[in-house]
């Protein structure tokens, strides 16, 4: 015996005409993505240690850290480029990022100066760990990160192209590119460091968003076979309405799972989690207002004709 769920995001049998807003959705997406590209070039991403090279000192102070005092002490020691972040929940954890120096000796000198400044500004502070990444390694990591993003788009294109018709693949990949550019704009505005962790977050968002679009595309393909004479615009609206509860339920679950990491995960996880939260919202909305309209424009005649081919062969 099957029971109805106690909670549903929308009532069964909704008939929302999503495709009426297809032009507004595409225009809004294009404007946001264009603005994100402009932000990418100016002021640009806040490159993390992985991609720009440098040193990160993980420090624990005896009392809640006095960030203005620490910054002033580091600046007096000639380390005005130091970037300070809080980590942990007791206010006593501090991450100090220093830009890379030309030589290993200069880097070691900068670390020593930072230690001296810390001892003066926060007596009893302990350096828990020191992490250094050279410039050549950071450039290699950056190139590999971009290759991972490019490879993921290529594999998604191939997968959806073989699973569906080419119109589905083009719609999905175009939408994922738009989603990714918006995530870049979000990172520029929030100054979340762009490093290997954020690339992992973007790849996770791409995978999640692809799954969301495949759910809608599967229902569109089923309905193409089921409703031979229904206009494609109405069929896409029907398919979105039929999958709306599943889409919102999955998105809501992942959103609630990532929210505590964003709020309480500290500097190590908060950037990853905030990008996830942003990507969930953007990916869910783009499945409805971007991927579906692109599919409508590309397949208005081709998909409807291809959907009737099996019947013709059967005759």
C-alpha positions as CSV (number, residue, x, y, z in Angstrom):
1,X,0.0,0.0,0.0
2,X,1.4,3.4,-1.0
3,X,1.0,6.5,1.1
4,X,1.0,10.1,-0.1
5,X,3.9,12.1,1.3
6,X,3.0,14.5,4.2
7,X,4.7,17.4,2.5
8,X,4.8,18.5,-1.1
9,X,6.4,21.7,-2.4
10,X,3.6,22.2,-5.0
11,X,0.2,20.5,-5.3
12,X,-0.2,17.6,-7.7
13,X,-1.5,18.4,-11.1
14,X,-0.1,22.0,-11.4
15,X,-0.4,23.6,-14.8
16,X,2.1,26.4,-14.5
17,X,3.0,27.9,-17.9
18,X,6.7,28.1,-17.5
19,X,7.4,28.7,-21.2
20,X,5.6,32.0,-21.1
21,X,8.6,33.3,-19.2
22,X,11.2,31.8,-21.6
23,X,12.3,35.1,-23.1
24,X,12.6,36.8,-19.7
25,X,14.6,33.8,-18.3
26,X,17.0,33.8,-21.2
27,X,17.5,37.5,-21.2
28,X,18.1,37.6,-17.4
29,X,20.5,34.7,-17.6
30,X,22.4,36.4,-20.5
31,X,22.7,39.7,-18.6
32,X,23.9,38.0,-15.4
33,X,26.4,35.9,-17.2
34,X,27.7,38.9,-19.2
35,X,28.1,40.9,-15.9
36,X,29.9,37.9,-14.4
37,X,32.4,37.8,-17.3
38,X,33.0,41.5,-16.9
39,X,33.7,41.0,-13.2
40,X,36.0,38.1,-14.1
41,X,38.3,40.5,-15.9
42,X,37.8,43.4,-13.5
43,X,38.3,43.2,-10.5
44,X,39.0,39.5,-11.1
45,X,38.9,36.4,-9.0
46,X,40.5,36.4,-5.5
47,X,43.1,33.8,-6.3
48,X,43.8,31.4,-3.4
49,X,47.1,30.0,-2.3
50,X,46.8,27.1,-4.7
51,X,46.8,29.3,-7.7
52,X,48.9,32.3,-6.8
53,X,51.5,30.7,-4.6
54,X,52.5,31.8,-1.1
55,X,52.4,30.7,2.5
56,X,49.5,30.1,4.9
57,X,50.2,30.1,8.6
58,X,47.6,28.4,10.9
59,X,47.7,30.2,14.2
60,X,46.0,29.7,17.6
61,X,45.9,32.6,20.0
62,X,45.5,32.4,23.8
63,X,42.5,34.7,23.7
64,X,40.0,35.7,21.0
65,X,42.1,37.2,18.2
66,X,42.4,41.0,17.9
67,X,42.4,41.2,14.1
68,X,43.0,45.0,13.8
69,X,46.0,44.6,16.2
70,X,47.3,41.6,14.2
71,X,47.0,43.4,10.9
72,X,48.8,46.5,12.3
73,X,51.6,44.4,13.7
74,X,52.1,42.5,10.4
75,X,52.0,45.8,8.4
76,X,54.7,47.3,10.7
77,X,56.8,44.3,10.0
78,X,56.6,45.0,6.3
79,X,53.9,42.4,5.6
80,X,51.1,44.6,4.5
81,X,50.1,42.0,1.9
82,X,49.1,39.6,4.7
83,X,45.5,38.4,4.5
84,X,43.9,37.3,7.8
85,X,40.9,35.0,8.2
86,X,39.2,33.5,11.2
87,X,38.6,29.8,11.5
88,X,37.0,27.6,14.2
89,X,34.2,28.6,16.6
90,X,36.1,30.0,19.6
91,X,37.6,33.1,17.8
92,X,41.1,32.0,18.6
93,X,42.0,30.5,15.2
94,X,43.6,32.7,12.6
95,X,44.8,31.9,9.0
96,X,47.5,34.3,7.8
97,X,48.1,34.2,4.0
98,X,51.3,35.7,2.6
99,X,52.0,36.2,-1.1
100,X,54.9,34.2,-2.6
101,X,58.4,35.7,-2.6
102,X,60.9,35.6,-5.4
103,X,63.2,33.1,-3.6
104,X,62.9,30.4,-0.9
105,X,65.2,32.5,1.4
106,X,62.9,35.5,1.1
107,X,59.9,33.3,1.8
108,X,61.5,32.0,5.0
109,X,62.4,35.6,6.0
110,X,58.7,36.6,5.6
111,X,57.6,33.7,7.8
112,X,60.1,34.6,10.5
113,X,58.9,38.3,10.4
114,X,55.3,37.1,10.7
115,X,56.2,34.9,13.7
116,X,57.9,37.9,15.4
117,X,55.0,40.2,14.8
118,X,52.6,37.6,16.1
119,X,54.6,37.2,19.3
120,X,54.5,40.9,19.9
121,X,50.8,41.4,19.1
122,X,49.5,38.2,20.6
123,X,51.8,36.8,23.3
124,X,51.5,33.0,23.6
125,X,50.2,32.5,20.1
126,X,51.2,29.2,18.5
127,X,51.7,28.4,14.9
128,X,50.0,25.1,14.3
129,X,51.1,24.6,10.7
130,X,52.8,26.3,7.8
131,X,51.8,25.5,4.2
132,X,53.8,26.8,1.2
133,X,53.0,26.6,-2.5
134,X,55.6,27.7,-5.1
135,X,54.6,29.9,-8.1
136,X,55.4,27.2,-10.6
137,X,53.3,24.6,-8.8
138,X,50.4,27.1,-8.5
139,X,50.4,27.7,-12.2
140,X,50.4,24.0,-12.9
141,X,47.5,23.5,-10.5
142,X,45.5,26.3,-12.1
143,X,46.0,24.8,-15.6
144,X,44.9,21.4,-14.3
145,X,41.9,22.9,-12.7
146,X,40.8,24.5,-15.9
147,X,41.4,21.2,-17.7
148,X,39.2,19.4,-15.3
149,X,36.3,21.9,-15.9
150,X,36.7,21.6,-19.7
151,X,36.8,17.8,-19.5
152,X,33.7,17.7,-17.4
153,X,31.8,19.8,-20.0
154,X,33.0,17.6,-22.8
155,X,32.0,14.3,-21.1
156,X,28.6,15.8,-20.2
157,X,28.0,16.8,-23.8
158,X,29.0,13.3,-25.1
159,X,26.8,11.6,-22.4
160,X,23.7,13.6,-23.1
161,X,24.2,13.4,-26.8
162,X,24.2,9.6,-26.8
163,X,21.4,9.4,-24.3
164,X,19.1,11.9,-25.9
165,X,19.0,13.8,-29.2
166,X,21.6,16.5,-29.9
167,X,19.2,19.3,-29.1
168,X,19.1,18.1,-25.5
169,X,23.0,18.0,-25.3
170,X,23.4,21.5,-26.7
171,X,20.7,22.8,-24.3
172,X,22.3,21.2,-21.3
173,X,25.9,22.2,-22.0
174,X,24.9,25.8,-22.9
175,X,23.0,26.1,-19.6
176,X,25.9,24.6,-17.6
177,X,28.2,27.2,-19.1
178,X,25.9,30.0,-18.1
179,X,25.6,28.5,-14.6
180,X,29.3,28.3,-14.3
181,X,29.8,31.9,-15.4
182,X,27.3,33.0,-12.7
183,X,29.2,31.0,-10.1
184,X,32.4,32.9,-11.2
185,X,30.6,36.2,-10.8
186,X,29.4,35.1,-7.3
187,X,33.0,34.3,-6.3
188,X,34.2,37.7,-7.5
189,X,31.5,39.6,-5.6
190,X,31.9,37.6,-2.4
191,X,35.7,37.4,-2.7
192,X,35.7,33.7,-1.9
193,X,39.2,32.5,-2.7
194,X,39.4,30.7,-6.0
195,X,41.4,27.5,-5.3
196,X,41.2,23.7,-5.7
197,X,38.4,23.5,-3.2
198,X,36.2,26.0,-5.1
199,X,36.9,24.1,-8.4
200,X,35.7,21.0,-6.6
201,X,32.6,22.9,-5.6
202,X,32.0,24.0,-9.2
203,X,32.5,20.5,-10.5
204,X,30.0,19.3,-7.8
205,X,27.5,21.9,-8.9
206,X,27.9,20.9,-12.5
207,X,27.2,17.3,-11.7
208,X,24.2,18.2,-9.6
209,X,22.8,20.5,-12.2
210,X,23.3,17.9,-14.9
211,X,21.4,15.4,-12.9
212,X,18.5,17.9,-12.5
213,X,18.3,18.6,-16.2
214,X,18.4,14.9,-17.1
215,X,15.4,14.3,-14.8
216,X,13.4,17.0,-16.8
217,X,14.8,15.7,-20.1
218,X,13.7,12.1,-19.4
219,X,10.2,13.2,-18.8
220,X,10.2,15.3,-21.9
221,X,11.3,12.3,-23.9
222,X,8.7,10.1,-22.4
223,X,6.0,12.6,-23.1
224,X,7.2,13.0,-26.7
225,X,6.3,9.4,-27.2
226,X,3.1,9.5,-25.2
227,X,1.6,12.7,-26.6
228,X,2.2,12.6,-30.3
229,X,0.2,15.7,-31.3
230,X,0.8,18.0,-28.3
231,X,2.7,21.1,-29.2
232,X,6.3,21.0,-27.9
233,X,5.7,24.2,-25.8
234,X,2.8,22.6,-23.9
235,X,4.6,19.3,-23.6
236,X,7.7,20.9,-22.0
237,X,5.4,22.8,-19.6
238,X,3.7,19.5,-18.7
239,X,7.0,17.7,-18.2
240,X,8.3,20.4,-15.9
241,X,5.1,20.4,-13.8
242,X,5.3,16.6,-13.5
243,X,8.9,16.7,-12.2
244,X,8.6,19.9,-10.1
245,X,8.1,18.2,-6.8
246,X,11.0,15.9,-7.3
247,X,13.2,18.8,-8.5
248,X,12.3,21.1,-5.6
249,X,12.5,18.2,-3.1
250,X,16.0,17.2,-4.2
251,X,17.2,20.8,-4.3
252,X,15.8,21.6,-0.9
253,X,17.4,18.5,0.7
254,X,20.9,19.3,-0.7
255,X,20.5,23.0,0.2
256,X,19.6,22.2,3.8
257,X,22.6,19.7,4.0
258,X,25.0,22.3,2.7
259,X,23.7,25.2,4.8
260,X,25.3,24.2,8.1
261,X,28.7,23.9,6.4
262,X,28.3,27.4,5.0
263,X,27.4,28.8,8.4
264,X,29.6,26.8,10.8
265,X,32.2,25.0,8.6
266,X,34.9,27.6,9.0
267,X,37.2,28.9,6.3
268,X,38.2,25.4,5.2
269,X,34.6,24.5,4.1
270,X,32.6,27.7,4.0
271,X,33.7,28.7,0.5
272,X,32.9,25.3,-0.9
273,X,29.4,25.3,0.9
274,X,28.5,28.9,-0.3
275,X,29.3,28.0,-3.9
276,X,27.2,24.9,-3.5
277,X,24.2,26.8,-2.1
278,X,24.5,29.4,-4.9
279,X,24.8,26.6,-7.5
280,X,21.8,24.7,-6.2
281,X,19.6,27.8,-6.6
282,X,21.0,28.7,-10.0
283,X,21.1,25.1,-11.3
284,X,17.5,24.4,-10.3
285,X,16.1,27.6,-11.8
286,X,18.2,27.2,-15.0
287,X,16.7,23.7,-15.6
288,X,13.3,25.4,-15.9
289,X,14.0,28.8,-17.3
290,X,17.1,28.2,-19.4
291,X,17.6,24.6,-20.5
292,X,13.9,24.1,-21.3
293,X,13.5,27.2,-23.5
294,X,16.7,26.4,-25.3
295,X,15.3,22.9,-26.0
296,X,12.1,24.5,-27.2
297,X,13.9,26.8,-29.7
298,X,16.2,24.0,-31.0
299,X,13.7,21.2,-31.2
300,X,10.3,22.8,-32.0
301,X,10.1,20.9,-35.3
302,X,13.0,18.4,-35.2
303,X,12.0,16.7,-31.9
304,X,8.4,16.4,-32.8
305,X,9.3,14.8,-36.1
306,X,11.8,12.4,-34.6
307,X,9.3,11.4,-31.9
308,X,7.0,10.0,-34.7
309,X,9.7,8.0,-36.5
310,X,9.3,4.8,-34.5
311,X,5.6,4.7,-35.4
312,X,6.4,5.1,-39.1
313,X,8.9,2.3,-38.9
314,X,6.3,0.2,-37.2
315,X,4.0,0.6,-40.2
